[in-house]
Amino acid sequence: MALKMHPSLAVHAGDWLKTEIVEPHGITVKALAAHLGVSRQGLSNLLNGHAGLSADMALRFEKAFGVKADTLLRMQMAYDLAQVREHEDEIRVERVAKAA
């Protein structure tokens, strides 16, 4: 039996990056976007939870701050899955039967 993580434990990677990495470094979104080579709007969307973390952005954060891209992507995946699981009753798909 697989363990199910409670949805309240899942944290959006952008929110975590904002509170644990960006804010403690005292860098503005505009300055960080320029440093990372991304748009200010795209970075803002991520940090405010309006966009998911891409592999490209995770690697940029790894290079800039040393936090592993793999860890960030697992955090984002866990968050995304927790969001979907809250509405899994609405997804109507039946198991596929094996061909005889």
C-alpha positions, 0 to 999 in steps of 0.5 A, spaced: 500 500 500 502 506 498 503 512 503 498 518 501 501 525 503 496 530 506 495 535 501 496 540 506 504 538 506 505 539 499 508 546 498 509 549 491 516 550 489 515 557 487 513 559 494 518 555 497 523 559 493 520 565 494 520 565 502 527 560 503 531 563 498 529 569 494 527 573 500 533 571 505 538 573 499 534 580 499 534 580 491 528 583 487 525 579 482 527 584 477 534 583 479 534 576 480 530 575 473 536 579 470 541 574 473 537 568 471 536 570 464 528 570 464 523 575 464 521 578 470 513 576 469 515 569 468 519 569 475 514 573 478 508 568 476 513 562 479 514 565 486 507 567 487 504 560 485 501 562 478 506 558 474 509 551 475 516 550 476 520 548 469 526 543 469 529 549 465 528 554 471 530 549 476 536 548 473 537 556 473 536 556 481 541 550 482 546 554 478 545 560 482 543 558 489 546 551 489 539 548 491 538 541 487 534 542 481 531 534 482 529 536 489 525 542 486 522 538 481 520 533 486 517 538 490 513 541 484 511 534 482 508 533 489 504 539 489 501 538 483 499 531 484 496 533 491 492 538 487 489 533 482 488 528 488 483 533 491 479 532 485 480 525 483 473 523 484 471 528 478 476 524 474 472 518 471 476 513 468 476 505 469 481 500 469 483 497 462 482 490 462 487 485 460 486 482 453 485 475 453 
